[in-house]
Amino acid sequence: MTPDPTAGAPGFDRHMLEALVCPVTHTTLHYDAARQELVSRAAGLAFPIRDGIPIMLVGEARQIKAD
């Protein structure tokens, strides 16, 4: 059985992740449990999760470097 990557996030529902997309590119988001962020690799942005709620505002997102 594969471990659930969202298991440590208080109040964060994995089904919500499946429904959310990047507000800029409309592509899939990836959950970063260590940073409590939803990452859009296509846009190069990381959206914070605060108190289990994803903040999907571009102004609140952190820019990330593409690898």
MMTF fields as JSON, N, C-alpha, C and O atoms, coordinates in Angstrom:
{
  "mmtfVersion": "1.0.0",
  "mmtfProducer": "UNKNOWN",
  "numBonds": 267,
  "numAtoms": 268,
  "numGroups": 67,
  "numChains": 1,
  "numModels": 1,
  "chainsPerModel": [1],
  "groupsPerChain": [67],
  "chainIdList": ["A"],
  "bondAtomList": [4, 2, 8, 6, 12, 10, 16, 14, 20, 18, 24, 22, 28, 26, 32, 30, 36, 34, 40, 38, 44, 42, 48, 46, 52, 50, 56, 54, 60, 58, 64, 62, 68, 66, 72, 70, 76, 74, 80, 78, 84, 82, 88, 86, 92, 90, 96, 94, 100, 98, 104, 102, 108, 106, 112, 110, 116, 114, 120, 118, 124, 122, 128, 126, 132, 130, 136, 134, 140, 138, 144, 142, 148, 146, 152, 150, 156, 154, 160, 158, 164, 162, 168, 166, 172, 170, 176, 174, 180, 178, 184, 182, 188, 186, 192, 190, 196, 194, 200, 198, 204, 202, 208, 206, 212, 210, 216, 214, 220, 218, 224, 222, 228, 226, 232, 230, 236, 234, 240, 238, 244, 242, 248, 246, 252, 250, 256, 254, 260, 258, 264, 262],
  "bondOrderList": [1, 1, 1, 1, 1, 1, 1, 1, 1, 1, 1, 1, 1, 1, 1, 1, 1, 1, 1, 1, 1, 1, 1, 1, 1, 1, 1, 1, 1, 1, 1, 1, 1, 1, 1, 1, 1, 1, 1, 1, 1, 1, 1, 1, 1, 1, 1, 1, 1, 1, 1, 1, 1, 1, 1, 1, 1, 1, 1, 1, 1, 1, 1, 1, 1, 1],
  "groupList": [{"groupName": "MET", "atomNameList": ["N", "CA", "C", "O"], "elementList": ["N", "C", "C", "O"], "formalChargeList": [0, 0, 0, 0], "bondAtomList": [1, 0, 2, 1, 3, 2], "bondOrderList": [1, 1, 2], "singleLetterCode": "M", "chemCompType": "L-PEPTIDE LINKING"}, {"groupName": "THR", "atomNameList": ["N", "CA", "C", "O"], "elementList": ["N", "C", "C", "O"], "formalChargeList": [0, 0, 0, 0], "bondAtomList": [1, 0, 2, 1, 3, 2], "bondOrderList": [1, 1, 2], "singleLetterCode": "T", "chemCompType": "L-PEPTIDE LINKING"}, {"groupName": "PRO", "atomNameList": ["N", "CA", "C", "O"], "elementList": ["N", "C", "C", "O"], "formalChargeList": [0, 0, 0, 0], "bondAtomList": [1, 0, 2, 1, 3, 2], "bondOrderList": [1, 1, 2], "singleLetterCode": "P", "chemCompType": "L-PEPTIDE LINKING"}, {"groupName": "ASP", "atomNameList": ["N", "CA", "C", "O"], "elementList": ["N", "C", "C", "O"], "formalChargeList": [0, 0, 0, 0], "bondAtomList": [1, 0, 2, 1, 3, 2], "bondOrderList": [1, 1, 2], "singleLetterCode": "D", "chemCompType": "L-PEPTIDE LINKING"}, {"groupName": "ALA", "atomNameList": ["N", "CA", "C", "O"], "elementList": ["N", "C", "C", "O"], "formalChargeList": [0, 0, 0, 0], "bondAtomList": [1, 0, 2, 1, 3, 2], "bondOrderList": [1, 1, 2], "singleLetterCode": "A", "chemCompType": "L-PEPTIDE LINKING"}, {"groupName": "GLY", "atomNameList": ["N", "CA", "C", "O"], "elementList": ["N", "C", "C", "O"], "formalChargeList": [0, 0, 0, 0], "bondAtomList": [1, 0, 2, 1, 3, 2], "bondOrderList": [1, 1, 2], "singleLetterCode": "G", "chemCompType": "PEPTIDE LINKING"}, {"groupName": "PHE", "atomNameList": ["N", "CA", "C", "O"], "elementList": ["N", "C", "C", "O"], "formalChargeList": [0, 0, 0, 0], "bondAtomList": [1, 0, 2, 1, 3, 2], "bondOrderList": [1, 1, 2], "singleLetterCode": "F", "chemCompType": "L-PEPTIDE LINKING"}, {"groupName": "ARG", "atomNameList": ["N", "CA", "C", "O"], "elementList": ["N", "C", "C", "O"], "formalChargeList": [0, 0, 0, 0], "bondAtomList": [1, 0, 2, 1, 3, 2], "bondOrderList": [1, 1, 2], "singleLetterCode": "R", "chemCompType": "L-PEPTIDE LINKING"}, {"groupName": "HIS", "atomNameList": ["N", "CA", "C", "O"], "elementList": ["N", "C", "C", "O"], "formalChargeList": [0, 0, 0, 0], "bondAtomList": [1, 0, 2, 1, 3, 2], "bondOrderList": [1, 1, 2], "singleLetterCode": "H", "chemCompType": "L-PEPTIDE LINKING"}, {"groupName": "LEU", "atomNameList": ["N", "CA", "C", "O"], "elementList": ["N", "C", "C", "O"], "formalChargeList": [0, 0, 0, 0], "bondAtomList": [1, 0, 2, 1, 3, 2], "bondOrderList": [1, 1, 2], "singleLetterCode": "L", "chemCompType": "L-PEPTIDE LINKING"}, {"groupName": "GLU", "atomNameList": ["N", "CA", "C", "O"], "elementList": ["N", "C", "C", "O"], "formalChargeList": [0, 0, 0, 0], "bondAtomList": [1, 0, 2, 1, 3, 2], "bondOrderList": [1, 1, 2], "singleLetterCode": "E", "chemCompType": "L-PEPTIDE LINKING"}, {"groupName": "VAL", "atomNameList": ["N", "CA", "C", "O"], "elementList": ["N", "C", "C", "O"], "formalChargeList": [0, 0, 0, 0], "bondAtomList": [1, 0, 2, 1, 3, 2], "bondOrderList": [1, 1, 2], "singleLetterCode": "V", "chemCompType": "L-PEPTIDE LINKING"}, {"groupName": "CYS", "atomNameList": ["N", "CA", "C", "O"], "elementList": ["N", "C", "C", "O"], "formalChargeList": [0, 0, 0, 0], "bondAtomList": [1, 0, 2, 1, 3, 2], "bondOrderList": [1, 1, 2], "singleLetterCode": "C", "chemCompType": "L-PEPTIDE LINKING"}, {"groupName": "TYR", "atomNameList": ["N", "CA", "C", "O"], "elementList": ["N", "C", "C", "O"], "formalChargeList": [0, 0, 0, 0], "bondAtomList": [1, 0, 2, 1, 3, 2], "bondOrderList": [1, 1, 2], "singleLetterCode": "Y", "chemCompType": "L-PEPTIDE LINKING"}, {"groupName": "GLN", "atomNameList": ["N", "CA", "C", "O"], "elementList": ["N", "C", "C", "O"], "formalChargeList": [0, 0, 0, 0], "bondAtomList": [1, 0, 2, 1, 3, 2], "bondOrderList": [1, 1, 2], "singleLetterCode": "Q", "chemCompType": "L-PEPTIDE LINKING"}, {"groupName": "SER", "atomNameList": ["N", "CA", "C", "O"], "elementList": ["N", "C", "C", "O"], "formalChargeList": [0, 0, 0, 0], "bondAtomList": [1, 0, 2, 1, 3, 2], "bondOrderList": [1, 1, 2], "singleLetterCode": "S", "chemCompType": "L-PEPTIDE LINKING"}, {"groupName": "ILE", "atomNameList": ["N", "CA", "C", "O"], "elementList": ["N", "C", "C", "O"], "formalChargeList": [0, 0, 0, 0], "bondAtomList": [1, 0, 2, 1, 3, 2], "bondOrderList": [1, 1, 2], "singleLetterCode": "I", "chemCompType": "L-PEPTIDE LINKING"}, {"groupName": "LYS", "atomNameList": ["N", "CA", "C", "O"], "elementList": ["N", "C", "C", "O"], "formalChargeList": [0, 0, 0, 0], "bondAtomList": [1, 0, 2, 1, 3, 2], "bondOrderList": [1, 1, 2], "singleLetterCode": "K", "chemCompType": "L-PEPTIDE LINKING"}],
  "groupTypeList": [0, 1, 2, 3, 2, 1, 4, 5, 4, 2, 5, 6, 3, 7, 8, 0, 9, 10, 4, 9, 11, 12, 2, 11, 1, 8, 1, 1, 9, 8, 13, 3, 4, 4, 7, 14, 10, 9, 11, 15, 7, 4, 4, 5, 9, 4, 6, 2, 16, 7, 3, 5, 16, 2, 16, 0, 9, 11, 5, 10, 4, 7, 14, 16, 17, 4, 3],
  "groupIdList": [1, 2, 3, 4, 5, 6, 7, 8, 9, 10, 11, 12, 13, 14, 15, 16, 17, 18, 19, 20, 21, 22, 23, 24, 25, 26, 27, 28, 29, 30, 31, 32, 33, 34, 35, 36, 37, 38, 39, 40, 41, 42, 43, 44, 45, 46, 47, 48, 49, 50, 51, 52, 53, 54, 55, 56, 57, 58, 59, 60, 61, 62, 63, 64, 65, 66, 67],
  "secStructList": [7, 7, 7, 7, 6, 6, 6, 6, 1, 6, 6, 7, 7, 2, 2, 2, 2, 2, 2, 7, 5, 7, 6, 6, 6, 7, 7, 5, 7, 3, 3, 3, 6, 6, 6, 6, 3, 3, 3, 3, 6, 6, 6, 6, 3, 3, 3, 3, 3, 3, 6, 6, 3, 3, 7, 7, 7, 4, 4, 4, 7, 3, 3, 7, 7, 7, 7],
  "xCoordList": [0.843, 0.0, 0.881, 1.835, 0.571, 1.329, 0.907, -0.287, 1.888, 1.515, 0.829, 1.156, -0.114, -0.866, -0.011, 0.315, 0.371, 1.231, 0.559, 1.242, -0.755, -1.47, -1.823, -2.543, -1.333, -1.724, -1.355, -2.087, -0.244, 0.194, -0.41, -0.147, -1.197, -1.751, -3.066, -4.047, -3.092, -4.335, -5.425, -5.26, -6.528, -7.661, -7.532, -8.445, -6.427, -6.247, -6.771, -6.339, -7.698, -8.368, -7.759, -7.711, -7.298, -6.685, -7.637, -7.2, -8.906, -9.891, -9.95, -10.238, -9.674, -9.631, -8.468, -8.608, -7.329, -6.179, -6.513, -6.085, -7.263, -7.649, -8.556, -8.587, -9.284, -10.21, -9.558, -10.039, -8.462, -7.813, -6.841, -6.187, -6.757, -5.769, -5.126, -5.654, -4.001, -3.304, -4.203, -4.733, -4.386, -5.235, -4.607, -5.301, -3.317, -2.637, -2.648, -3.033, -2.221, -2.044, -3.137, -3.241, -3.944, -5.002, -4.428, -5.074, -3.206, -2.557, -2.597, -2.987, -2.188, -2.178, -1.239, -0.18, -1.645, -0.816, -0.216, -0.806, 0.949, 1.621, 1.748, 2.121, 1.436, 1.445, 2.842, 3.44, 3.37, 4.653, 4.347, 4.07, 4.402, 4.029, 4.993, 4.574, 6.268, 7.269, 7.042, 7.204, 6.675, 6.468, 5.003, 4.691, 4.101, 2.66, 2.277, 1.741, 2.573, 2.278, 1.73, 1.97, 0.996, 0.586, 1.43, 1.402, 2.176, 3.153, 2.634, 2.179, 2.716, 2.427, 3.773, 4.358, 4.253, 5.541, 5.452, 6.419, 4.303, 4.123, 4.227, 4.794, 3.687, 3.705, 4.919, 5.244, 5.593, 6.724, 6.281, 6.965, 5.119, 4.554, 4.216, 3.873, 4.318, 3.916, 2.881, 3.156, 1.695, 0.592, 0.565, 0.567, 0.539, 0.584, -0.72, -1.798, -0.579, -1.741, -1.691, -0.733, -2.716, -2.77, -3.971, -5.111, -3.695, -4.753, -5.6, -6.815, -4.932, -5.619, -6.344, -7.023, -6.212, -6.909, -5.896, -5.03, -5.989, -5.088, -5.416, -6.573, -4.406, -4.568, -4.168, -2.982, -5.158, -4.932, -4.883, -5.394, -4.284, -4.137, -2.715, -1.757, -2.571, -1.245, -0.4, 0.805, -1.006, -0.288, 0.257, 1.189, -0.295, 0.152, 1.153, 1.779, 1.299, 2.162, 3.635, 4.006, 4.455, 5.909, 6.441, 6.047, 7.34, 7.953, 9.008, 9.782, 9.022, 10.009, 10.833, 10.408, 12.005, 12.861, 12.486, 12.219, 12.464, 12.215, 13.484, 14.575, 13.334, 14.501, 14.719, 15.653],
  "yCoordList": [-1.193, 0.0, 1.246, 1.33, 2.199, 3.44, 4.385, 4.559, 5.009, 5.951, 7.188, 7.636, 7.723, 8.901, 10.14, 10.417, 10.908, 12.071, 13.2, 14.11, 13.169, 14.224, 13.82, 14.548, 12.681, 12.171, 13.113, 13.183, 13.842, 14.716, 16.102, 16.89, 16.418, 17.76, 17.861, 17.215, 18.674, 18.803, 19.459, 20.578, 18.766, 19.318, 19.353, 19.827, 18.865, 18.89, 17.588, 16.506, 17.696, 16.544, 16.22, 17.082, 14.993, 14.561, 14.731, 15.047, 14.528, 14.688, 16.138, 16.398, 17.082, 18.485, 18.71, 19.456, 18.073, 18.204, 17.723, 18.327, 16.658, 16.122, 17.092, 17.069, 17.933, 18.869, 20.206, 20.924, 20.548, 21.837, 21.794, 20.781, 22.895, 23.062, 24.435, 25.289, 24.631, 25.912, 27.0, 26.817, 28.122, 29.184, 29.901, 30.622, 29.714, 30.361, 29.474, 29.915, 28.211, 27.313, 26.258, 25.597, 26.1, 25.081, 23.663, 22.759, 23.48, 22.167, 21.586, 22.254, 20.343, 19.606, 20.247, 20.767, 20.202, 20.67, 19.473, 18.393, 19.673, 18.622, 19.083, 20.226, 18.186, 18.511, 18.345, 17.276, 19.396, 19.36, 19.374, 20.422, 18.187, 18.051, 18.79, 19.359, 18.79, 19.428, 20.938, 21.523, 21.557, 23.007, 23.409, 24.594, 22.418, 22.695, 23.648, 24.733, 23.201, 23.984, 23.097, 21.89, 23.709, 23.07, 23.7, 24.916, 22.876, 23.357, 23.189, 22.116, 24.277, 24.25, 24.34, 25.418, 23.214, 23.199, 23.978, 24.624, 23.923, 24.611, 26.132, 26.809, 26.663, 28.105, 28.544, 29.731, 27.582, 27.931, 28.625, 29.517, 28.207, 28.818, 27.759, 26.625, 28.15, 27.289, 28.042, 29.12, 27.466, 28.086, 27.543, 26.327, 28.416, 27.953, 27.296, 27.582, 26.403, 25.816, 26.322, 26.054, 27.049, 27.617, 27.042, 27.166, 26.416, 25.802, 24.843, 24.755, 24.116, 23.124, 23.689, 22.949, 25.003, 25.645, 26.116, 26.934, 25.618, 26.093, 27.537, 27.873, 28.373, 29.774, 29.873, 29.923, 29.9, 29.808, 31.18, 31.353, 32.137, 33.484, 33.664, 33.364, 34.145, 34.328, 35.268, 35.059, 36.283, 37.228, 36.61, 37.155, 35.49, 34.796, 33.68, 33.126, 33.354, 32.24, 32.628, 33.79, 31.618, 31.777, 31.322, 30.273, 32.12, 31.701, 30.652, 30.759, 29.633, 28.552, 28.461, 28.885, 27.905, 27.677, 26.353, 25.373, 26.32, 25.071, 24.236, 24.746, 22.96, 22.06, 21.441, 20.659],
  "zCoordList": [0.0, 0.0, 0.0, 0.772, -0.847, -0.955, 0.155, 0.398, 0.846, 1.907, 1.328, 0.229, 2.072, 1.659, 1.906, 3.061, 0.861, 1.063, 1.818, 2.287, 1.948, 2.663, 4.088, 4.771, 4.547, 5.858, 6.991, 7.977, 6.889, 7.966, 7.952, 8.86, 6.968, 6.846, 7.598, 7.229, 8.658, 9.411, 8.582, 8.097, 8.424, 7.719, 6.204, 5.528, 5.651, 4.195, 3.626, 4.024, 2.701, 2.117, 0.753, -0.125, 0.573, -0.684, -1.863, -2.969, -1.643, -2.716, -3.199, -4.367, -2.291, -2.677, -3.651, -4.62, -3.4, -4.286, -5.694, -6.677, -5.789, -7.097, -7.857, -9.087, -7.146, -7.782, -8.12, -8.995, -7.431, -7.652, -8.818, -9.064, -9.524, -10.587, -10.401, -9.688, -11.039, -10.978, -11.573, -12.669, -10.881, -11.416, -12.616, -13.333, -12.838, -13.958, -15.196, -16.279, -15.033, -16.179, -16.312, -17.345, -15.277, -15.234, -15.332, -15.863, -14.813, -14.801, -13.389, -12.431, -13.29, -12.029, -11.018, -11.372, -9.753, -8.649, -7.92, -7.891, -7.338, -6.572, -5.134, -4.87, -4.201, -2.783, -2.211, -2.334, -1.586, -0.889, 0.606, 1.189, 1.215, 2.626, 3.542, 4.549, 3.209, 4.065, 4.162, 5.234, 3.069, 3.039, 3.185, 3.301, 3.18, 3.217, 2.088, 2.312, 0.862, -0.327, -1.431, -1.454, -2.339, -3.581, -4.68, -4.873, -5.395, -6.354, -7.78, -8.175, -8.533, -9.966, -10.672, -10.778, -11.147, -11.848, -13.154, -13.559, -13.811, -15.092, -14.928, -15.785, -13.842, -13.61, -12.804, -12.76, -12.162, -11.307, -10.034, -9.531, -9.511, -8.309, -7.27, -7.605, -6.001, -4.895, -4.068, -3.542, -3.959, -3.229, -1.8, -1.607, -0.806, 0.583, 1.028, 0.509, 2.01, 2.675, 4.108, 4.832, 4.514, 5.866, 6.604, 6.159, 7.732, 8.541, 7.716, 7.894, 6.798, 5.983, 4.778, 4.066, 4.53, 3.421, 2.38, 2.694, 1.153, 0.094, -0.279, -0.532, -0.311, -0.699, -2.166, -2.491, -3.045, -4.485, -5.149, -6.255, -4.494, -5.03, -5.542, -4.829, -6.76, -7.354, -6.496, -6.358, -5.93, -5.073, -3.802, -3.21, -3.364, -2.163, -2.48, -1.576, -3.767, -4.17, -4.112, -4.279, -3.87, -3.849, -5.206, -5.715, -5.788, -7.048, -6.765, -5.814, -7.614, -7.473, -8.742, -9.816, -8.595, -9.749, -10.397, -9.702, -11.711, -12.434, -12.436, -12.687, -12.155, -12.144, -13.495, -13.672]
}
